[in-house]
């Protein structure tokens, strides 16, 4: 698949934390994954996706889906670094933490897409509603662009789907960073009611 340069450039601008990924190949595939995910949806920028955890949950009063991805990546990195600094036996790949935090919601353009939502709601008996949730679709996108299986696993296991598998160390970190992000903003009154 040929990547849309304008969409990809927007991804690079939206996710400056990706520059913290030392492995250039993984960093470039993070950009590619988001460019493909957006190009196959009604969205052209990460910031255009409604800023909520799921299509039926409250949006942030301010901020964007890019802010969510960036915050989860940074929260996950702080948790991983603190634990590694505290416990010598705690080994974690920080490239995986940042890439996983930025890619955990790769499937949101598909699940949030208005055309998909309308089609699924029109007759849920045909495809379900949603047909495929964003964690599962995110696995498809990650593997399609050649991201490592461990990053695809994070996309697939960060949400409730992860309760059906044994999460990797980094998937566990990203899961808790993502969960904390939404619960803390809810408690702080930063989500719309």
Residue pairs with C-beta under 8 A, 6 or more apart in sequence:
1 36
1 144
3 32
3 35
3 36
3 39
4 35
4 39
6 44
7 35
7 38
7 39
7 44
7 45
8 31
8 32
8 34
8 35
10 38
10 44
10 45
10 46
11 31
11 34
11 35
11 38
11 46
12 18
12 31
14 45
14 46
14 47
14 66
14 69
15 30
15 31
15 34
15 46
15 66
15 69
15 70
15 102
16 70
17 70
17 73
17 74
17 98
17 101
17 102
18 27
18 30
18 31
18 98
18 99
18 102
19 27
20 77
20 94
20 98
21 27
21 30
21 95
21 98
21 99
22 94
22 95
23 95
26 95
26 99
26 147
26 148
26 151
27 99
29 145
29 146
29 147
30 99
30 102
30 103
30 147
32 145
32 146
33 103
33 106
33 141
33 142
33 144
33 145
33 147
34 46
34 102
34 103
34 106
36 141
36 144
36 145
37 106
37 107
37 108
37 109
37 110
37 138
37 141
38 44
38 45
38 46
38 109
40 109
40 110
41 109
41 110
41 112
41 113
41 116
42 109
42 113
42 114
42 115
43 49
43 109
43 112
43 113
46 64
46 65
46 66
46 69
47 64
47 65
47 66
48 65
49 64
49 65
49 108
49 109
49 112
50 59
50 65
50 112
51 59
51 60
51 63
51 64
51 65
51 67
51 68
52 58
52 59
52 60
52 191
53 182
54 111
54 134
55 111
55 112
55 117
55 130
57 182
58 186
58 191
58 192
58 193
59 191
59 192
60 67
60 68
60 185
60 190
60 191
60 192
61 190
61 191
61 192
62 190
63 190
65 105
65 108
68 105
68 181
69 101
69 102
69 104
69 105
70 102
71 181
72 101
72 102
72 104
72 174
72 177
72 178
72 181
73 97
73 98
73 100
73 101
73 102
73 177
74 101
75 101
75 177
75 180
75 181
76 97
76 98
76 100
76 101
76 170
76 173
76 174
76 177
77 94
77 97
77 98
77 101
79 173
79 176
79 177
80 92
80 94
80 97
80 170
80 173
81 94
83 90
83 92
84 90
84 91
84 92
92 169
92 170
92 173
93 170
96 148
96 150
96 151
96 154
96 170
97 170
97 173
97 174
99 147
99 151
100 150
100 151
100 154
100 155
100 158
100 170
100 171
100 173
100 174
101 174
101 177
103 138
103 142
103 147
103 151
103 154
103 155
104 135
104 138
104 154
104 155
104 158
104 174
104 178
105 134
105 138
105 155
105 158
106 134
106 137
106 138
106 141
106 142
106 155
107 132
107 133
107 134
107 135
107 136
107 137
107 138
107 139
107 140
107 141
107 155
108 134
108 138
110 116
110 132
110 134
110 137
111 130
111 132
111 133
111 134
111 137
112 134
116 130
116 131
117 130
119 127
120 127
120 128
120 129
120 130
120 131
121 129
133 159
133 161
134 159
135 155
135 156
135 157
135 158
135 159
135 161
135 162
136 156
136 161
138 152
138 155
138 156
139 152
139 153
139 155
139 156
141 155
142 151
142 152
142 155
143 149
143 152
150 168
150 170
153 165
153 167
153 168
153 171
154 168
154 170
154 171
154 174
156 162
156 165
157 165
157 167
157 168
157 171
157 175
158 171
158 174
158 175
158 178
159 175
159 178
162 171
162 175
167 175
182 191
185 191
